[in-house]
């Protein structure tokens, strides 16, 4: 079952006659931008949205070291 987030994305796709991939990519870019604005932008950040469940995922690349 899709959540409200995916239903809203599907509605935008239908109303604007856009491919879902384009809308999902735009939302992912917006999520990265919002994350960087609120939490700092010095890290490598990526976002993904599961097209089946609609769950947004944010990934932050961090470097692990033995000593600080």
mmCIF file of the N, C-alpha and C atoms, coordinates in Angstrom:
data_MODEL
# 
_entry.id   MODEL 
# 
loop_
_atom_site.group_PDB 
_atom_site.id 
_atom_site.type_symbol 
_atom_site.label_atom_id 
_atom_site.label_alt_id 
_atom_site.label_comp_id 
_atom_site.label_asym_id 
_atom_site.label_entity_id 
_atom_site.label_seq_id 
_atom_site.pdbx_PDB_ins_code 
_atom_site.Cartn_x 
_atom_site.Cartn_y 
_atom_site.Cartn_z 
_atom_site.occupancy 
_atom_site.B_iso_or_equiv 
_atom_site.pdbx_formal_charge 
_atom_site.auth_seq_id 
_atom_site.auth_comp_id 
_atom_site.auth_asym_id 
_atom_site.auth_atom_id 
_atom_site.pdbx_PDB_model_num 
ATOM 1   N N  . UNK A 1 1  ? 0.838  -1.183 0.000   1.00 0.00 ? 1  UNK A N  1 
ATOM 2   C CA . UNK A 1 1  ? 0.000  0.000  0.000   1.00 0.00 ? 1  UNK A CA 1 
ATOM 3   C C  . UNK A 1 1  ? 0.881  1.243  0.000   1.00 0.00 ? 1  UNK A C  1 
ATOM 4   N N  . UNK A 1 2  ? 0.589  2.152  -0.867  1.00 0.00 ? 2  UNK A N  1 
ATOM 5   C CA . UNK A 1 2  ? 1.379  3.372  -0.965  1.00 0.00 ? 2  UNK A CA 1 
ATOM 6   C C  . UNK A 1 2  ? 0.934  4.370  0.096   1.00 0.00 ? 2  UNK A C  1 
ATOM 7   N N  . UNK A 1 3  ? 1.886  5.149  0.550   1.00 0.00 ? 3  UNK A N  1 
ATOM 8   C CA . UNK A 1 3  ? 1.543  6.153  1.560   1.00 0.00 ? 3  UNK A CA 1 
ATOM 9   C C  . UNK A 1 3  ? 1.120  7.465  0.903   1.00 0.00 ? 3  UNK A C  1 
ATOM 10  N N  . UNK A 1 4  ? 0.773  8.439  1.705   1.00 0.00 ? 4  UNK A N  1 
ATOM 11  C CA . UNK A 1 4  ? 0.303  9.729  1.214   1.00 0.00 ? 4  UNK A CA 1 
ATOM 12  C C  . UNK A 1 4  ? 1.359  10.449 0.377   1.00 0.00 ? 4  UNK A C  1 
ATOM 13  N N  . UNK A 1 5  ? 2.620  10.251 0.735   1.00 0.00 ? 5  UNK A N  1 
ATOM 14  C CA . UNK A 1 5  ? 3.714  10.903 0.019   1.00 0.00 ? 5  UNK A CA 1 
ATOM 15  C C  . UNK A 1 5  ? 3.740  10.445 -1.445  1.00 0.00 ? 5  UNK A C  1 
ATOM 16  N N  . UNK A 1 6  ? 3.673  9.148  -1.673  1.00 0.00 ? 6  UNK A N  1 
ATOM 17  C CA . UNK A 1 6  ? 3.686  8.624  -3.043  1.00 0.00 ? 6  UNK A CA 1 
ATOM 18  C C  . UNK A 1 6  ? 2.395  8.964  -3.774  1.00 0.00 ? 6  UNK A C  1 
ATOM 19  N N  . UNK A 1 7  ? 1.297  9.021  -3.069  1.00 0.00 ? 7  UNK A N  1 
ATOM 20  C CA . UNK A 1 7  ? 0.046  9.410  -3.713  1.00 0.00 ? 7  UNK A CA 1 
ATOM 21  C C  . UNK A 1 7  ? 0.131  10.855 -4.199  1.00 0.00 ? 7  UNK A C  1 
ATOM 22  N N  . UNK A 1 8  ? 0.757  11.734 -3.406  1.00 0.00 ? 8  UNK A N  1 
ATOM 23  C CA . UNK A 1 8  ? 0.918  13.125 -3.808  1.00 0.00 ? 8  UNK A CA 1 
ATOM 24  C C  . UNK A 1 8  ? 1.855  13.237 -5.013  1.00 0.00 ? 8  UNK A C  1 
ATOM 25  N N  . UNK A 1 9  ? 2.922  12.466 -5.024  1.00 0.00 ? 9  UNK A N  1 
ATOM 26  C CA . UNK A 1 9  ? 3.848  12.470 -6.157  1.00 0.00 ? 9  UNK A CA 1 
ATOM 27  C C  . UNK A 1 9  ? 3.146  11.971 -7.417  1.00 0.00 ? 9  UNK A C  1 
ATOM 28  N N  . UNK A 1 10 ? 2.378  10.911 -7.291  1.00 0.00 ? 10 UNK A N  1 
ATOM 29  C CA . UNK A 1 10 ? 1.632  10.391 -8.440  1.00 0.00 ? 10 UNK A CA 1 
ATOM 30  C C  . UNK A 1 10 ? 0.613  11.412 -8.949  1.00 0.00 ? 10 UNK A C  1 
ATOM 31  N N  . UNK A 1 11 ? 0.007  12.149 -8.046  1.00 0.00 ? 11 UNK A N  1 
ATOM 32  C CA . UNK A 1 11 ? -0.962 13.177 -8.447  1.00 0.00 ? 11 UNK A CA 1 
ATOM 33  C C  . UNK A 1 11 ? -0.265 14.298 -9.225  1.00 0.00 ? 11 UNK A C  1 
ATOM 34  N N  . UNK A 1 12 ? 0.916  14.718 -8.766  1.00 0.00 ? 12 UNK A N  1 
ATOM 35  C CA . UNK A 1 12 ? 1.677  15.746 -9.474  1.00 0.00 ? 12 UNK A CA 1 
ATOM 36  C C  . UNK A 1 12 ? 2.062  15.243 -10.864 1.00 0.00 ? 12 UNK A C  1 
ATOM 37  N N  . UNK A 1 13 ? 2.491  13.997 -10.947 1.00 0.00 ? 13 UNK A N  1 
ATOM 38  C CA . UNK A 1 13 ? 2.861  13.409 -12.239 1.00 0.00 ? 13 UNK A CA 1 
ATOM 39  C C  . UNK A 1 13 ? 1.669  13.416 -13.188 1.00 0.00 ? 13 UNK A C  1 
ATOM 40  N N  . UNK A 1 14 ? 0.519  13.058 -12.677 1.00 0.00 ? 14 UNK A N  1 
ATOM 41  C CA . UNK A 1 14 ? -0.678 13.001 -13.514 1.00 0.00 ? 14 UNK A CA 1 
ATOM 42  C C  . UNK A 1 14 ? -1.126 14.396 -13.953 1.00 0.00 ? 14 UNK A C  1 
ATOM 43  N N  . UNK A 1 15 ? -1.155 15.338 -13.021 1.00 0.00 ? 15 UNK A N  1 
ATOM 44  C CA . UNK A 1 15 ? -1.621 16.691 -13.330 1.00 0.00 ? 15 UNK A CA 1 
ATOM 45  C C  . UNK A 1 15 ? -0.685 17.422 -14.289 1.00 0.00 ? 15 UNK A C  1 
ATOM 46  N N  . UNK A 1 16 ? 0.611  17.245 -14.111 1.00 0.00 ? 16 UNK A N  1 
ATOM 47  C CA . UNK A 1 16 ? 1.600  17.961 -14.934 1.00 0.00 ? 16 UNK A CA 1 
ATOM 48  C C  . UNK A 1 16 ? 2.080  17.126 -16.121 1.00 0.00 ? 16 UNK A C  1 
ATOM 49  N N  . UNK A 1 17 ? 1.618  15.888 -16.216 1.00 0.00 ? 17 UNK A N  1 
ATOM 50  C CA . UNK A 1 17 ? 1.993  14.961 -17.275 1.00 0.00 ? 17 UNK A CA 1 
ATOM 51  C C  . UNK A 1 17 ? 3.511  14.789 -17.340 1.00 0.00 ? 17 UNK A C  1 
ATOM 52  N N  . UNK A 1 18 ? 4.097  14.467 -16.185 1.00 0.00 ? 18 UNK A N  1 
ATOM 53  C CA . UNK A 1 18 ? 5.525  14.240 -16.062 1.00 0.00 ? 18 UNK A CA 1 
ATOM 54  C C  . UNK A 1 18 ? 5.787  12.777 -15.742 1.00 0.00 ? 18 UNK A C  1 
ATOM 55  N N  . UNK A 1 19 ? 6.962  12.314 -16.107 1.00 0.00 ? 19 UNK A N  1 
ATOM 56  C CA . UNK A 1 19 ? 7.366  10.956 -15.748 1.00 0.00 ? 19 UNK A CA 1 
ATOM 57  C C  . UNK A 1 19 ? 7.668  10.907 -14.254 1.00 0.00 ? 19 UNK A C  1 
ATOM 58  N N  . UNK A 1 20 ? 7.345  9.803  -13.626 1.00 0.00 ? 20 UNK A N  1 
ATOM 59  C CA . UNK A 1 20 ? 7.548  9.683  -12.178 1.00 0.00 ? 20 UNK A CA 1 
ATOM 60  C C  . UNK A 1 20 ? 9.029  9.757  -11.823 1.00 0.00 ? 20 UNK A C  1 
ATOM 61  N N  . UNK A 1 21 ? 9.904  9.276  -12.716 1.00 0.00 ? 21 UNK A N  1 
ATOM 62  C CA . UNK A 1 21 ? 11.343 9.329  -12.442 1.00 0.00 ? 21 UNK A CA 1 
ATOM 63  C C  . UNK A 1 21 ? 11.828 10.769 -12.304 1.00 0.00 ? 21 UNK A C  1 
ATOM 64  N N  . UNK A 1 22 ? 11.315 11.643 -13.137 1.00 0.00 ? 22 UNK A N  1 
ATOM 65  C CA . UNK A 1 22 ? 11.717 13.059 -13.095 1.00 0.00 ? 22 UNK A CA 1 
ATOM 66  C C  . UNK A 1 22 ? 11.261 13.706 -11.792 1.00 0.00 ? 22 UNK A C  1 
ATOM 67  N N  . UNK A 1 23 ? 10.048 13.421 -11.380 1.00 0.00 ? 23 UNK A N  1 
ATOM 68  C CA . UNK A 1 23 ? 9.518  14.005 -10.140 1.00 0.00 ? 23 UNK A CA 1 
ATOM 69  C C  . UNK A 1 23 ? 10.257 13.444 -8.929  1.00 0.00 ? 23 UNK A C  1 
ATOM 70  N N  . UNK A 1 24 ? 10.519 12.142 -8.912  1.00 0.00 ? 24 UNK A N  1 
ATOM 71  C CA . UNK A 1 24 ? 11.255 11.546 -7.793  1.00 0.00 ? 24 UNK A CA 1 
ATOM 72  C C  . UNK A 1 24 ? 12.662 12.130 -7.700  1.00 0.00 ? 24 UNK A C  1 
ATOM 73  N N  . UNK A 1 25 ? 13.313 12.329 -8.826  1.00 0.00 ? 25 UNK A N  1 
ATOM 74  C CA . UNK A 1 25 ? 14.657 12.910 -8.827  1.00 0.00 ? 25 UNK A CA 1 
ATOM 75  C C  . UNK A 1 25 ? 14.629 14.339 -8.294  1.00 0.00 ? 25 UNK A C  1 
ATOM 76  N N  . UNK A 1 26 ? 13.632 15.117 -8.678  1.00 0.00 ? 26 UNK A N  1 
ATOM 77  C CA . UNK A 1 26 ? 13.508 16.490 -8.188  1.00 0.00 ? 26 UNK A CA 1 
ATOM 78  C C  . UNK A 1 26 ? 13.263 16.513 -6.682  1.00 0.00 ? 26 UNK A C  1 
ATOM 79  N N  . UNK A 1 27 ? 12.451 15.611 -6.186  1.00 0.00 ? 27 UNK A N  1 
ATOM 80  C CA . UNK A 1 27 ? 12.179 15.549 -4.747  1.00 0.00 ? 27 UNK A CA 1 
ATOM 81  C C  . UNK A 1 27 ? 13.437 15.121 -3.993  1.00 0.00 ? 27 UNK A C  1 
ATOM 82  N N  . UNK A 1 28 ? 14.198 14.182 -4.554  1.00 0.00 ? 28 UNK A N  1 
ATOM 83  C CA . UNK A 1 28 ? 15.434 13.757 -3.916  1.00 0.00 ? 28 UNK A CA 1 
ATOM 84  C C  . UNK A 1 28 ? 16.432 14.908 -3.824  1.00 0.00 ? 28 UNK A C  1 
ATOM 85  N N  . UNK A 1 29 ? 16.559 15.702 -4.882  1.00 0.00 ? 29 UNK A N  1 
ATOM 86  C CA . UNK A 1 29 ? 17.445 16.867 -4.868  1.00 0.00 ? 29 UNK A CA 1 
ATOM 87  C C  . UNK A 1 29 ? 16.962 17.870 -3.821  1.00 0.00 ? 29 UNK A C  1 
ATOM 88  N N  . UNK A 1 30 ? 15.664 18.056 -3.716  1.00 0.00 ? 30 UNK A N  1 
ATOM 89  C CA . UNK A 1 30 ? 15.107 18.980 -2.723  1.00 0.00 ? 30 UNK A CA 1 
ATOM 90  C C  . UNK A 1 30 ? 15.371 18.477 -1.300  1.00 0.00 ? 30 UNK A C  1 
ATOM 91  N N  . UNK A 1 31 ? 15.299 17.177 -1.082  1.00 0.00 ? 31 UNK A N  1 
ATOM 92  C CA . UNK A 1 31 ? 15.588 16.620 0.244   1.00 0.00 ? 31 UNK A CA 1 
ATOM 93  C C  . UNK A 1 31 ? 17.042 16.852 0.628   1.00 0.00 ? 31 UNK A C  1 
ATOM 94  N N  . UNK A 1 32 ? 17.956 16.660 -0.311  1.00 0.00 ? 32 UNK A N  1 
ATOM 95  C CA . UNK A 1 32 ? 19.378 16.897 -0.047  1.00 0.00 ? 32 UNK A CA 1 
ATOM 96  C C  . UNK A 1 32 ? 19.605 18.368 0.278   1.00 0.00 ? 32 UNK A C  1 
ATOM 97  N N  . UNK A 1 33 ? 18.994 19.249 -0.489  1.00 0.00 ? 33 UNK A N  1 
ATOM 98  C CA . UNK A 1 33 ? 19.135 20.681 -0.258  1.00 0.00 ? 33 UNK A CA 1 
ATOM 99  C C  . UNK A 1 33 ? 18.593 21.079 1.119   1.00 0.00 ? 33 UNK A C  1 
ATOM 100 N N  . UNK A 1 34 ? 17.450 20.549 1.479   1.00 0.00 ? 34 UNK A N  1 
ATOM 101 C CA . UNK A 1 34 ? 16.858 20.856 2.788   1.00 0.00 ? 34 UNK A CA 1 
ATOM 102 C C  . UNK A 1 34 ? 17.725 20.325 3.918   1.00 0.00 ? 34 UNK A C  1 
ATOM 103 N N  . UNK A 1 35 ? 18.280 19.135 3.747   1.00 0.00 ? 35 UNK A N  1 
ATOM 104 C CA . UNK A 1 35 ? 19.150 18.567 4.779   1.00 0.00 ? 35 UNK A CA 1 
ATOM 105 C C  . UNK A 1 35 ? 20.390 19.434 4.966   1.00 0.00 ? 35 UNK A C  1 
ATOM 106 N N  . UNK A 1 36 ? 21.016 19.826 3.844   1.00 0.00 ? 36 UNK A N  1 
ATOM 107 C CA . UNK A 1 36 ? 22.221 20.652 3.931   1.00 0.00 ? 36 UNK A CA 1 
ATOM 108 C C  . UNK A 1 36 ? 21.927 21.997 4.572   1.00 0.00 ? 36 UNK A C  1 
ATOM 109 N N  . UNK A 1 37 ? 20.775 22.568 4.281   1.00 0.00 ? 37 UNK A N  1 
ATOM 110 C CA . UNK A 1 37 ? 20.405 23.867 4.851   1.00 0.00 ? 37 UNK A CA 1 
ATOM 111 C C  . UNK A 1 37 ? 20.214 23.758 6.360   1.00 0.00 ? 37 UNK A C  1 
ATOM 112 N N  . UNK A 1 38 ? 19.612 22.674 6.831   1.00 0.00 ? 38 UNK A N  1 
ATOM 113 C CA . UNK A 1 38 ? 19.303 22.539 8.250   1.00 0.00 ? 38 UNK A CA 1 
ATOM 114 C C  . UNK A 1 38 ? 20.438 21.944 9.079   1.00 0.00 ? 38 UNK A C  1 
ATOM 115 N N  . UNK A 1 39 ? 21.273 21.090 8.475   1.00 0.00 ? 39 UNK A N  1 
ATOM 116 C CA . UNK A 1 39 ? 22.281 20.377 9.256   1.00 0.00 ? 39 UNK A CA 1 
ATOM 117 C C  . UNK A 1 39 ? 23.701 20.607 8.777   1.00 0.00 ? 39 UNK A C  1 
ATOM 118 N N  . UNK A 1 40 ? 23.929 21.501 7.850   1.00 0.00 ? 40 UNK A N  1 
ATOM 119 C CA . UNK A 1 40 ? 25.275 21.774 7.349   1.00 0.00 ? 40 UNK A CA 1 
ATOM 120 C C  . UNK A 1 40 ? 25.551 20.984 6.087   1.00 0.00 ? 40 UNK A C  1 
ATOM 121 N N  . UNK A 1 41 ? 26.347 21.561 5.216   1.00 0.00 ? 41 UNK A N  1 
ATOM 122 C CA . UNK A 1 41 ? 26.549 20.942 3.922   1.00 0.00 ? 41 UNK A CA 1 
ATOM 123 C C  . UNK A 1 41 ? 27.956 20.466 3.657   1.00 0.00 ? 41 UNK A C  1 
ATOM 124 N N  . UNK A 1 42 ? 28.726 20.147 4.683   1.00 0.00 ? 42 UNK A N  1 
ATOM 125 C CA . UNK A 1 42 ? 30.106 19.756 4.466   1.00 0.00 ? 42 UNK A CA 1 
ATOM 126 C C  . UNK A 1 42 ? 30.255 18.273 4.131   1.00 0.00 ? 42 UNK A C  1 
ATOM 127 N N  . UNK A 1 43 ? 29.214 17.481 4.303   1.00 0.00 ? 43 UNK A N  1 
ATOM 128 C CA . UNK A 1 43 ? 29.298 16.044 4.056   1.00 0.00 ? 43 UNK A CA 1 
ATOM 129 C C  . UNK A 1 43 ? 28.757 15.708 2.673   1.00 0.00 ? 43 UNK A C  1 
ATOM 130 N N  . UNK A 1 44 ? 29.070 14.490 2.231   1.00 0.00 ? 44 UNK A N  1 
ATOM 131 C CA . UNK A 1 44 ? 28.511 13.976 0.989   1.00 0.00 ? 44 UNK A CA 1 
ATOM 132 C C  . UNK A 1 44 ? 27.159 13.339 1.325   1.00 0.00 ? 44 UNK A C  1 
ATOM 133 N N  . UNK A 1 45 ? 26.087 13.915 0.817   1.00 0.00 ? 45 UNK A N  1 
ATOM 134 C CA . UNK A 1 45 ? 24.735 13.491 1.168   1.00 0.00 ? 45 UNK A CA 1 
ATOM 135 C C  . UNK A 1 45 ? 23.995 13.075 -0.097  1.00 0.00 ? 45 UNK A C  1 
ATOM 136 N N  . UNK A 1 46 ? 23.278 11.965 -0.009  1.00 0.00 ? 46 UNK A N  1 
ATOM 137 C CA . UNK A 1 46 ? 22.415 11.526 -1.103  1.00 0.00 ? 46 UNK A CA 1 
ATOM 138 C C  . UNK A 1 46 ? 21.051 11.164 -0.528  1.00 0.00 ? 46 UNK A C  1 
ATOM 139 N N  . UNK A 1 47 ? 20.046 11.239 -1.367  1.00 0.00 ? 47 UNK A N  1 
ATOM 140 C CA . UNK A 1 47 ? 18.687 10.890 -0.958  1.00 0.00 ? 47 UNK A CA 1 
ATOM 141 C C  . UNK A 1 47 ? 18.111 9.909  -1.970  1.00 0.00 ? 47 UNK A C  1 
ATOM 142 N N  . UNK A 1 48 ? 17.281 9.016  -1.488  1.00 0.00 ? 48 UNK A N  1 
ATOM 143 C CA . UNK A 1 48 ? 16.577 8.071  -2.344  1.00 0.00 ? 48 UNK A CA 1 
ATOM 144 C C  . UNK A 1 48 ? 15.154 7.943  -1.829  1.00 0.00 ? 48 UNK A C  1 
ATOM 145 N N  . UNK A 1 49 ? 14.229 7.748  -2.756  1.00 0.00 ? 49 UNK A N  1 
ATOM 146 C CA . UNK A 1 49 ? 12.844 7.504  -2.386  1.00 0.00 ? 49 UNK A CA 1 
ATOM 147 C C  . UNK A 1 49 ? 12.455 6.160  -2.963  1.00 0.00 ? 49 UNK A C  1 
ATOM 148 N N  . UNK A 1 50 ? 12.007 5.272  -2.105  1.00 0.00 ? 50 UNK A N  1 
ATOM 149 C CA . UNK A 1 50 ? 11.551 3.959  -2.557  1.00 0.00 ? 50 UNK A CA 1 
ATOM 150 C C  . UNK A 1 50 ? 10.262 4.148  -3.340  1.00 0.00 ? 50 UNK A C  1 
ATOM 151 N N  . UNK A 1 51 ? 10.274 3.783  -4.614  1.00 0.00 ? 51 UNK A N  1 
ATOM 152 C CA . UNK A 1 51 ? 9.109  4.034  -5.467  1.00 0.00 ? 51 UNK A CA 1 
ATOM 153 C C  . UNK A 1 51 ? 7.921  3.139  -5.113  1.00 0.00 ? 51 UNK A C  1 
ATOM 154 N N  . UNK A 1 52 ? 8.152  2.056  -4.396  1.00 0.00 ? 52 UNK A N  1 
ATOM 155 C CA . UNK A 1 52 ? 7.056  1.173  -4.001  1.00 0.00 ? 52 UNK A CA 1 
ATOM 156 C C  . UNK A 1 52 ? 6.384  1.644  -2.709  1.00 0.00 ? 52 UNK A C  1 
ATOM 157 N N  . UNK A 1 53 ? 7.206  1.902  -1.683  1.00 0.00 ? 53 UNK A N  1 
ATOM 158 C CA . UNK A 1 53 ? 6.641  2.275  -0.378  1.00 0.00 ? 53 UNK A CA 1 
ATOM 159 C C  . UNK A 1 53 ? 6.548  3.779  -0.189  1.00 0.00 ? 53 UNK A C  1 
ATOM 160 N N  . UNK A 1 54 ? 7.364  4.539  -0.930  1.00 0.00 ? 54 UNK A N  1 
ATOM 161 C CA . UNK A 1 54 ? 7.371  5.990  -0.774  1.00 0.00 ? 54 UNK A CA 1 
ATOM 162 C C  . UNK A 1 54 ? 8.223  6.468  0.373   1.00 0.00 ? 54 UNK A C  1 
ATOM 163 N N  . UNK A 1 55 ? 9.004  5.583  0.961   1.00 0.00 ? 55 UNK A N  1 
ATOM 164 C CA . UNK A 1 55 ? 9.828  5.945  2.110   1.00 0.00 ? 55 UNK A CA 1 
ATOM 165 C C  . UNK A 1 55 ? 11.068 6.718  1.654   1.00 0.00 ? 55 UNK A C  1 
ATOM 166 N N  . UNK A 1 56 ? 11.254 7.949  2.146   1.00 0.00 ? 56 UNK A N  1 
ATOM 167 C CA . UNK A 1 56 ? 12.461 8.696  1.797   1.00 0.00 ? 56 UNK A CA 1 
ATOM 168 C C  . UNK A 1 56 ? 13.628 8.261  2.679   1.00 0.00 ? 56 UNK A C  1 
ATOM 169 N N  . UNK A 1 57 ? 14.796 8.119  2.074   1.00 0.00 ? 57 UNK A N  1 
ATOM 170 C CA . UNK A 1 57 ? 16.001 7.720  2.789   1.00 0.00 ? 57 UNK A CA 1 
ATOM 171 C C  . UNK A 1 57 ? 17.091 8.740  2.507   1.00 0.00 ? 57 UNK A C  1 
ATOM 172 N N  . UNK A 1 58 ? 17.805 9.167  3.552   1.00 0.00 ? 58 UNK A N  1 
ATOM 173 C CA . UNK A 1 58 ? 18.917 10.096 3.437   1.00 0.00 ? 58 UNK A CA 1 
ATOM 174 C C  . UNK A 1 58 ? 20.178 9.348  3.841   1.00 0.00 ? 58 UNK A C  1 
ATOM 175 N N  . UNK A 1 59 ? 21.211 9.417  2.979   1.00 0.00 ? 59 UNK A N  1 
ATOM 176 C CA . UNK A 1 59 ? 22.476 8.754  3.258   1.00 0.00 ? 59 UNK A CA 1 
ATOM 177 C C  . UNK A 1 59 ? 23.567 9.805  3.376   1.00 0.00 ? 59 UNK A C  1 
ATOM 178 N N  . UNK A 1 60 ? 24.395 9.671  4.422   1.00 0.00 ? 60 UNK A N  1 
ATOM 179 C CA . UNK A 1 60 ? 25.506 10.585 4.660   1.00 0.00 ? 60 UNK A CA 1 
ATOM 180 C C  . UNK A 1 60 ? 26.793 9.773  4.649   1.00 0.00 ? 60 UNK A C  1 
ATOM 181 N N  . UNK A 1 61 ? 27.728 10.169 3.805   1.00 0.00 ? 61 UNK A N  1 
ATOM 182 C CA . UNK A 1 61 ? 29.000 9.473  3.736   1.00 0.00 ? 61 UNK A CA 1 
ATOM 183 C C  . UNK A 1 61 ? 29.919 10.020 4.822   1.00 0.00 ? 61 UNK A C  1 
ATOM 184 N N  . UNK A 1 62 ? 30.416 9.129  5.645   1.00 0.00 ? 62 UNK A N  1 
ATOM 185 C CA . UNK A 1 62 ? 31.315 9.526  6.733   1.00 0.00 ? 62 UNK A CA 1 
ATOM 186 C C  . UNK A 1 62 ? 32.589 8.707  6.633   1.00 0.00 ? 62 UNK A C  1 
ATOM 187 N N  . UNK A 1 63 ? 33.675 9.285  7.081   1.00 0.00 ? 63 UNK A N  1 
ATOM 188 C CA . UNK A 1 63 ? 34.975 8.597  7.085   1.00 0.00 ? 63 UNK A CA 1 
ATOM 189 C C  . UNK A 1 63 ? 35.243 8.065  8.487   1.00 0.00 ? 63 UNK A C  1 
ATOM 190 N N  . UNK A 1 64 ? 35.555 6.777  8.558   1.00 0.00 ? 64 UNK A N  1 
ATOM 191 C CA . UNK A 1 64 ? 35.866 6.133  9.826   1.00 0.00 ? 64 UNK A CA 1 
ATOM 192 C C  . UNK A 1 64 ? 37.386 6.085  9.967   1.00 0.00 ? 64 UNK A C  1 
ATOM 193 N N  . UNK A 1 65 ? 37.878 6.538  11.119  1.00 0.00 ? 65 UNK A N  1 
ATOM 194 C CA . UNK A 1 65 ? 39.308 6.557  11.384  1.00 0.00 ? 65 UNK A CA 1 
ATOM 195 C C  . UNK A 1 65 ? 39.585 5.828  12.699  1.00 0.00 ? 65 UNK A C  1 
ATOM 196 N N  . UNK A 1 66 ? 40.837 5.359  12.846  1.00 0.00 ? 66 UNK A N  1 
ATOM 197 C CA . UNK A 1 66 ? 41.183 4.670  14.085  1.00 0.00 ? 66 UNK A CA 1 
ATOM 198 C C  . UNK A 1 66 ? 41.290 5.641  15.256  1.00 0.00 ? 66 UNK A C  1 
ATOM 199 N N  . UNK A 1 67 ? 41.930 6.797  15.023  1.00 0.00 ? 67 UNK A N  1 
ATOM 200 C CA . UNK A 1 67 ? 42.103 7.782  16.085  1.00 0.00 ? 67 UNK A CA 1 
ATOM 201 C C  . UNK A 1 67 ? 41.574 9.123  15.641  1.00 0.00 ? 67 UNK A C  1 
ATOM 202 N N  . UNK A 1 68 ? 41.021 9.838  16.574  1.00 0.00 ? 68 UNK A N  1 
ATOM 203 C CA . UNK A 1 68 ? 40.517 11.173 16.286  1.00 0.00 ? 68 UNK A CA 1 
ATOM 204 C C  . UNK A 1 68 ? 41.617 12.179 16.520  1.00 0.00 ? 68 UNK A C  1 
# 
